[in-house]
Structures are given as structure tokens and as C-alpha cells.
Amino acid sequence: MKDNTEYIRKQTSELLCRQTVENLVQRNFDAIYCDKAANAADFILDSAANAKTVGMGGSQSVKDLGIFEKLRAKGAKLLIHSDPNLTPDERNYAMKGQQTCDVFVSGINALTSNGEIVNIDGVGNRVSASIFGPGKIILVAGRNKIVNGDIADAIKRIKQASAPVNSLRLSKDTPCAKTGICEDCDSSDRICRVTVIMERKPSRSDITVLVVNEDLGF
């Protein structure tokens, strides 16, 4: 039997990931356990095989999958509002296009082991597209996003672990980007403005949640 740290961690976290998938299914989501990130990438590529437009929700988790160029090679037009080369008008165009694209792919900020999805956004384009609009919605959560607690614990995880790192990544002028600690600020650059909690799958949306037994994003 292997006894290295990662092997033991993976065996233990698989139990939590699979239980989370079961609870997501109980909440009417299509949910799939992925043993590794490559499995999630393959699922997305297969799902978007015939898509003309694919929206990306500005997620580091999705970026970690390395699927952008592979999607382009399949002929899909990618709507990536976080592309630094875009003008403000082009960025708004991408954000609006995400609401009605063929496939929308995004990460999850926090996922309770009970199957509740919690996302916090600054603009709102990502969370709105994750609820209704696109033909197919695929949400990706690494094992590090699972909270063995309730919605309040999920929000706490986002504020304490995710928001400071993302504020720094996005070069935001916020207290948390400087200290690494959430101060519930009123900064004009604040990225915690819209909180969306999905307790059940929205009734008219085609949503698949991929729970990956690897760390993805922040």
C-alpha cells in the first residue's frame, strides 16, 4: 500500500468528493466525480464539441484545466472577458455574450458537502450566467472548494480564502489584497458585491457540476 502524503490525501478526499456529488444529485443537479483535472477537461471538451460560442467565467479553476486552445481548435468562439487585451467595450460584449452562449464554463467559489453552491461576484456576469441563459452550463469545483459545513461556512471560506487571493490576482486596490485578510471593505474595487446561493438546480437550466479530486483555483 502506498503511504505517501498525496496518495493518502487523495483517498480521503475522494470520500468527501463522492458524498458531495451524491448530495448534488439529490438537489437535482447533474453531478460527476472526476478523479483528476484531466477528466474534467475531457468532459468539457466533449460537451462543447459542437458549440459555436463558449463563455468563460473568469475562473482560475477553469484556467487550470488548460482547455482554451483546445476549444479554439474545435472551432468555438471563446468569450473571455478577463483577456487583458480587450478594450472596455469588448469586455462588456464578452460578458453579455456569456449570458446566451452555447456553453458556459465557470468555477465555484465554495461548495458545501450537502450540495449547496455559493458564488460571490463583483460585476454579476459570472453568477447570472451560471443560473440561466446559456444552452449548457458546466461548473467546476476542485476538492479545495468543498466546505464540510453550511452556507455560512461557505461564505466564510470565500471571504477568508478566496476573495483576498483573487483581489490580488486581479490587481484590485482593496485592503484584503494588501493584507490577505477580509475587512468587509467599502472599496470601489471590492469584488464581493453579489452573492448567489443555489440550493437546488434552477428549474429551466441545464447544469452539470464537476467535482474534481484535485485542488483547482483558490
ZIRA-V311412 format. One record per residue. N is the residue number from 1. D_FIRST is the distance of its C-alpha to the first C-alpha in whole Angstrom. Layout:
N:D_FIRST + N:D_FIRST
//
This chain:
1:0 + 2:4 + 3:6 + 4:9 + 5:12 + 6:13 + 7:10 + 8:10 + 9:14 + 10:14 + 11:12 + 12:14 + 13:17 + 14:17 + 15:18 + 16:21 + 17:22 + 18:22 + 19:24 + 20:26 + 21:27 + 22:28 + 23:30 + 24:32 + 25:32 + 26:34 + 27:36 + 28:37 + 29:35 + 30:34 + 31:30 + 32:27 + 33:23 + 34:22 + 35:19 + 36:20 + 37:24 + 38:25 + 39:24 + 40:27 + 41:29 + 42:29 + 43:30 + 44:33 + 45:34 + 46:35 + 47:36 + 48:39 + 49:40 + 50:43 + 51:44 + 52:47 + 53:46 + 54:43 + 55:43 + 56:40 + 57:40 + 58:40 + 59:36 + 60:34 + 61:31 + 62:33 + 63:34 + 64:30 + 65:29 + 66:32 + 67:34 + 68:37 + 69:38 + 70:37 + 71:39 + 72:42 + 73:41 + 74:41 + 75:45 + 76:44 + 77:46 + 78:44 + 79:46 + 80:44 + 81:46 + 82:44 + 83:45 + 84:47 + 85:50 + 86:51 + 87:54 + 88:55 + 89:56 + 90:54 + 91:51 + 92:53 + 93:53 + 94:49 + 95:49 + 96:51 + 97:50 + 98:47 + 99:48 + 100:49 + 101:47 + 102:45 + 103:42 + 104:41 + 105:37 + 106:36 + 107:34 + 108:34 + 109:34 + 110:32 + 111:31 + 112:31 + 113:28 + 114:31 + 115:32 + 116:35 + 117:35 + 118:37 + 119:39 + 120:41 + 121:43 + 122:46 + 123:48 + 124:47 + 125:47 + 126:43 + 127:43 + 128:46 + 129:44 + 130:41 + 131:43 + 132:46 + 133:48 + 134:45 + 135:45 + 136:41 + 137:39 + 138:35 + 139:34 + 140:31 + 141:28 + 142:25 + 143:23 + 144:25 + 145:28 + 146:27 + 147:29 + 148:28 + 149:31 + 150:35 + 151:37 + 152:38 + 153:35 + 154:34 + 155:38 + 156:37 + 157:34 + 158:36 + 159:39 + 160:36 + 161:34 + 162:35 + 163:39 + 164:39 + 165:37 + 166:38 + 167:42 + 168:41 + 169:40 + 170:43 + 171:45 + 172:46 + 173:49 + 174:47 + 175:47 + 176:43 + 177:43 + 178:44 + 179:42 + 180:39 + 181:40 + 182:42 + 183:46 + 184:47 + 185:49 + 186:52 + 187:52 + 188:53 + 189:50 + 190:48 + 191:45 + 192:45 + 193:48 + 194:46 + 195:44 + 196:43 + 197:41 + 198:40 + 199:39 + 200:40 + 201:40 + 202:43 + 203:45 + 204:46 + 205:44 + 206:41 + 207:38 + 208:34 + 209:32 + 210:28 + 211:26 + 212:23 + 213:20 + 214:21 + 215:23 + 216:27 + 217:30 + 218:31
//
